[in-house]
Structure formats: structure tokens, C-alpha cells
Amino acid sequence: MTESPMSQSTYTIGRHLMEQQKSFAGSTGHFTSLMWDLTIAFKVISTEVNKAGLVDVLGLTGETNVHGEGVKKLDIFAHDTIFKCMDHGGHLCLMASEESPDILPIPAKFEKGEYILLFDPLDGSSNIDVNVSVGSIFSILRKKSEGPDGRLEDCLQPGTEQVAAGYVVYGSSTMLVYTSGEGVHGFTLDPSIGEFLLSHPNMKIPERGSVYSINEGNHDHWDERTQEYIQSLKNSRDGNKPYSLRYIGSLVADFHRNLLQGGIFLYPANYQDPDNPRPKLRLLYEANPLAFIVEQAGGQASTGHERIMEIQPTSLHQKIPLIIGSGKDVEAYETSLQGVITPNTSQ
């Protein structure tokens, strides 16, 4: 009698990580342990998010972050939780957070490792007070500098150098999606046993979608060709139905939907003013990790003019335009921009 394959309902992320570790000759187990520590942080954050209406974690702290945005109480909780879960494992030499203006060294009393963790602790936190899905995003790099302590230059690596990337969406269920360059896999948290279980193996994004995600309130700041492109999505084409607008305003939630169902997410620059394009999304904490995931799933990520993953970062909190999703949809947008002056987005 042949042994039946393991059911997805019993295939934990720990088992998945161990199986992947076996496929890499000379693996030390540090990456596996690093990812395991991260899952603990995400479980803690998920629990707190689910209690948000019952305990005093809603609202603003009264402070602003490096981007001039009001800081939510849950932003700080998520940031502190990830840092405290990751600072002592001996796997990292450095961290950087979207909520912190500077790099985050590992405390001197702890052992240092060879990896760097970049993270957005709570993406979409402006929506938490109205019970809309939010998320966490992370990117993992290898240290390039000499010595035990990481440096700023270790964070400023192009997306092609990422070892792994992923996100967690805290919604009707908590789901972790990640890639280490061997496909994209999704795990759903089973709260009854406290484990992330494989629910979406080998995820693939459709090559073309039927939805677009964009903040149309910024319409007047787009260049004319972007306006025309969005209008073309609303028109029926060759007998096909027009695209539907689906915009949550939480990047993780919008991206997750499009990854599963196909579509395109756009946060374009202000091409009408190339010297002041006002991009919003962060290259290191948002664009690069999601670009790694979407490419591994068969999609594309672009600024409209260049591949996200090939951009050389110039600063810790650099912001760029982000066009991401189904490959043919991203290509159609890039084609629509041909001839438009490339804006200066190195800010």
C-alpha cells in the first residue's frame, strides 16, 4: 500500500521550510530559523489586530514618522514585536523598518548573523480603525560588508539580490505569502492550533486580469497618457467587458487580491511635473519584496519605465512609482507611457 501524500491541512510552514532547506547543499539552517522567528512575530501581531476593537490599540500616538505621517498605536506595536522577535536569534546583523528613520543595529549583547531584514510592520494601518484588512511586508538580504555588524550599504541592494520576501495579510483569516526564489507559497493561520498551514501552493498570477487598483482621487496629478490608459480600462474592448475598479487603499490587500485573481495595481508618479513626481511607495519595504513575489508568480513590477527589481537604491526610505500585477497588464501600461519623460524618482 503506497503512502498517501501529506494533506495541505497538516503541512505546516515549519515542515515546508525544512523541506526547502534540504534542497540547498551546505545549508546552515539559519534562514529556516530566521523565518520561523518571523512567523512568531506575525502570530503575535495577528492576535493584536484581531483584538483591535477591544483593547486600547486604535488611534494615533500623536507622533509622526520619517515620512511625516501620523503614527498609529498598532504601527508601533507591530514594529516593536518584529524587532524583539528577531534581534536575539543570531541570524541577523541588521534590520531596517519603514517606521524608523535609521538602520536598526542588533544589540551588542546578541550574536550577529549574515542576513538583513527590511520590513514594513503594518502596511495600510490608516484602515485599522475601520476594520479593513492590513498587512506586514518583509524582505531578506545577505550582508555584503565586512565585519560582524551590518551597514547602511547592506540595505541598499537592488531587489535582484533578495534572498526571500513575503507579506502577511490580516483579514478574514491571517495569511502568509512568501518566496525564496523557488515559487510562491501561501500559508493560512489556523488559530485553533496556532500554526500556518499550506493553503495556496505554487501560486501563479493570471497573465491578464479584469480589475485595476488605483486611487482615482489623484487623477488630476497623472500625466495625460496615464489618464488615457485608465480610461481605456473602463471601455469595452473587442467585445470584452471593461475592467472593474477594486481599490481598498491597503497595498497588501489590493496586491493579494490581484495575485490570486489577476489585475493591475498602480501608484504612478506625477509625470506632469518630472522634478516633483511625489511617488509614495517605498522601494525597500514595499516595492522590492512585492516585485520579487509577483515575478516568481509569473507577473511583473515596473515604475512604468524600468523593472523595479533592477533599481539601485540610493537611500533607506527612497520612494518610487509602482505598477505591479499581471504581466500583460503591466506591459500594456508601459506601452502607453512610451514617449513620456522619465521623472526623477530617486527621493
JOHUKA-V42220 format. One record per pair of residues at least 12 apart in sequence whose ideal C-beta (glycine too) atoms are under 6 Angstrom apart, sorted by the first residue. I is the first residue (numbers start at 0). J is the second residue. If there is no record, write none. Layout:
i=[I | I]
j=[J | J]
This chain:
i=[7 | 10 | 11 | 11 | 12 | 12 | 12 | 16 | 16 | 29 | 29 | 32 | 33 | 33 | 36 | 36 | 36 | 38 | 39 | 40 | 40 | 40 | 41 | 43 | 44 | 44 | 45 | 45 | 47 | 48 | 51 | 56 | 56 | 57 | 60 | 64 | 65 | 65 | 71 | 73 | 73 | 73 | 74 | 74 | 74 | 77 | 77 | 78 | 78 | 78 | 81 | 81 | 85 | 86 | 86 | 87 | 89 | 89 | 90 | 90 | 91 | 91 | 91 | 91 | 92 | 92 | 92 | 92 | 92 | 93 | 93 | 94 | 95 | 95 | 96 | 97 | 97 | 97 | 98 | 102 | 111 | 113 | 113 | 114 | 115 | 115 | 115 | 116 | 117 | 117 | 117 | 118 | 119 | 119 | 119 | 120 | 121 | 122 | 122 | 122 | 122 | 123 | 126 | 132 | 132 | 132 | 132 | 133 | 133 | 134 | 134 | 134 | 134 | 135 | 136 | 136 | 136 | 137 | 138 | 138 | 138 | 138 | 139 | 139 | 140 | 140 | 141 | 155 | 157 | 157 | 158 | 158 | 158 | 158 | 159 | 161 | 163 | 164 | 164 | 164 | 165 | 166 | 168 | 168 | 172 | 173 | 174 | 175 | 178 | 178 | 182 | 182 | 183 | 183 | 183 | 183 | 184 | 185 | 185 | 185 | 202 | 203 | 203 | 204 | 204 | 204 | 204 | 204 | 205 | 205 | 206 | 206 | 206 | 207 | 207 | 207 | 208 | 208 | 208 | 208 | 209 | 210 | 210 | 210 | 210 | 211 | 211 | 211 | 212 | 212 | 212 | 212 | 213 | 220 | 221 | 222 | 222 | 222 | 224 | 224 | 224 | 225 | 228 | 228 | 254 | 257 | 261 | 262 | 263 | 263 | 264 | 264 | 265 | 266 | 266 | 266 | 267 | 268 | 268 | 268 | 270 | 270 | 273 | 273 | 276 | 276 | 278 | 278 | 278 | 278 | 280 | 281 | 282 | 282 | 282 | 286 | 286 | 286 | 290 | 290 | 293 | 298 | 298 | 298 | 299 | 299 | 300 | 301 | 301 | 301 | 302 | 302 | 303 | 303 | 303 | 304 | 313 | 318 | 319]
j=[197 | 197 | 194 | 196 | 38 | 186 | 195 | 31 | 34 | 90 | 112 | 90 | 90 | 114 | 84 | 85 | 88 | 195 | 84 | 80 | 81 | 84 | 167 | 80 | 77 | 80 | 169 | 173 | 76 | 169 | 127 | 72 | 73 | 128 | 72 | 98 | 100 | 316 | 124 | 121 | 124 | 127 | 98 | 121 | 124 | 120 | 121 | 96 | 98 | 120 | 118 | 120 | 116 | 105 | 106 | 109 | 110 | 112 | 112 | 114 | 105 | 112 | 114 | 116 | 111 | 112 | 142 | 148 | 149 | 115 | 149 | 116 | 117 | 154 | 118 | 119 | 281 | 284 | 120 | 151 | 147 | 141 | 142 | 139 | 140 | 149 | 153 | 139 | 138 | 283 | 284 | 137 | 136 | 284 | 285 | 135 | 133 | 134 | 136 | 250 | 251 | 249 | 249 | 168 | 170 | 249 | 252 | 169 | 249 | 166 | 167 | 168 | 251 | 167 | 166 | 285 | 288 | 165 | 161 | 164 | 287 | 288 | 162 | 163 | 156 | 160 | 162 | 312 | 309 | 311 | 287 | 290 | 291 | 308 | 308 | 291 | 179 | 288 | 291 | 292 | 177 | 251 | 251 | 255 | 187 | 188 | 187 | 195 | 292 | 295 | 201 | 295 | 202 | 292 | 295 | 296 | 200 | 198 | 199 | 202 | 296 | 296 | 297 | 258 | 296 | 297 | 298 | 325 | 261 | 325 | 325 | 326 | 327 | 325 | 327 | 328 | 261 | 262 | 325 | 328 | 242 | 242 | 243 | 245 | 262 | 232 | 242 | 263 | 245 | 246 | 253 | 264 | 265 | 269 | 267 | 270 | 271 | 339 | 335 | 336 | 339 | 267 | 332 | 335 | 289 | 324 | 325 | 324 | 324 | 328 | 323 | 324 | 322 | 279 | 280 | 321 | 320 | 320 | 342 | 344 | 339 | 342 | 340 | 342 | 342 | 344 | 318 | 319 | 320 | 344 | 321 | 318 | 312 | 317 | 319 | 307 | 319 | 321 | 307 | 308 | 323 | 324 | 325 | 326 | 326 | 329 | 323 | 322 | 329 | 333 | 319 | 320 | 320 | 322 | 336 | 341 | 345 | 346 | 344]
